[in-house]
Amino acid sequence: MGTKSRYQVKVNHLVREEDLPQLSEGLRKDFEYFCNSIFVEDPYNCLGLDNHTLKGDLRGYCALEIDENGVSYRLVYRIYEKPAPKRVFILSFAEHDLAYEKAKDRK
């Protein structure tokens, strides 16, 4: 029986320094869950959570769709299969438009 390869998760330092302090405690807890579970196990399908691949300036990146109290947030990330080890790099986490703006500036 084969085991599915897991992904390492790396986070842009600005996500921790700038993005997370601006988010609610609930979203900060969600972020830790995303990093320690979803992205480690299933970054392509996010264990069934809403996500999509991006186009244009952020082609090759993905966005996890998060809604809190009617506000749309996006966590922008990229999946790297090669070179080993497999990894997920998180670029931004903020309200919808701002998350994409930050991601473009940080890539």
C-alpha positions in Angstrom: 0.0 0.0 0.0 1.5 3.4 -1.1 1.4 6.5 1.0 0.5 9.9 -0.5 3.4 12.3 -0.4 2.9 15.3 1.9 3.8 18.9 1.2 6.0 21.3 3.2 4.4 24.7 3.8 6.4 27.9 3.6 4.9 31.3 4.4 6.1 34.7 3.0 7.3 36.6 6.1 4.9 39.5 5.2 1.9 37.2 5.7 2.9 36.8 9.4 4.1 40.4 9.8 1.4 42.3 7.9 -1.6 40.1 6.9 -2.3 38.0 10.0 -2.4 40.9 12.5 -5.1 42.5 10.4 -7.4 39.4 10.5 -9.8 38.2 13.2 -8.8 35.6 15.7 -11.0 33.1 13.9 -9.2 33.6 10.6 -5.8 33.4 12.3 -6.9 30.0 13.7 -8.1 29.0 10.3 -4.8 30.0 8.8 -2.9 27.6 11.2 -5.3 24.8 10.2 -4.8 25.5 6.5 -1.0 25.4 7.0 -0.9 22.3 9.2 -3.5 20.2 7.6 -5.1 21.3 4.3 -2.0 22.4 2.4 0.1 19.5 3.9 -2.4 16.9 2.7 -4.3 18.2 -0.3 -3.2 21.6 -1.7 -4.9 21.0 -5.1 -8.4 20.2 -3.7 -8.1 21.8 -0.2 -10.0 18.8 1.3 -13.2 20.1 -0.5 -13.0 23.8 0.5 -13.6 26.3 -2.3 -10.5 27.2 -4.2 -9.5 28.1 -7.8 -6.5 28.6 -10.0 -5.6 32.1 -10.9 -5.1 33.8 -14.3 -3.3 36.8 -15.6 -0.5 38.3 -13.5 -1.0 35.5 -10.9 -1.1 32.6 -13.4 0.3 29.5 -11.7 -1.0 30.5 -8.3 -4.2 29.4 -6.5 -6.6 31.0 -4.1 -8.4 29.4 -1.2 -11.8 31.1 -0.8 -12.8 32.0 2.7 -16.0 33.8 3.8 -16.4 35.3 7.3 -19.5 37.3 8.2 -20.3 38.0 4.6 -16.8 39.3 3.8 -14.8 37.4 1.1 -11.2 36.6 1.9 -8.5 35.0 -0.3 -5.4 33.1 0.7 -3.1 33.1 -2.3 -0.6 30.3 -2.7 1.5 28.4 -5.2 2.2 24.6 -5.3 5.7 23.4 -6.3 6.1 19.7 -7.2 9.8 20.1 -8.2 12.5 20.4 -7.2 12.0 18.2 -4.2 10.6 18.5 -1.6 7.0 19.2 -2.7 5.9 22.4 -1.1 3.2 25.1 -0.9 4.3 28.7 -0.7 1.7 31.1 0.8 1.9 34.6 -0.6 -0.9 36.6 0.9 -4.1 36.4 3.1 -6.5 39.3 3.1 -9.9 40.5 1.8 -10.6 39.6 -1.8 -9.0 42.4 -3.9 -6.3 43.3 -1.4 -5.1 39.7 -1.2 -4.5 39.7 -5.0 -2.8 43.1 -4.9 -0.5 41.9 -2.2 0.2 38.7 -4.0 1.2 40.6 -7.2 3.6 42.8 -5.2 5.2 39.8 -3.4 5.7 37.3 -6.1 
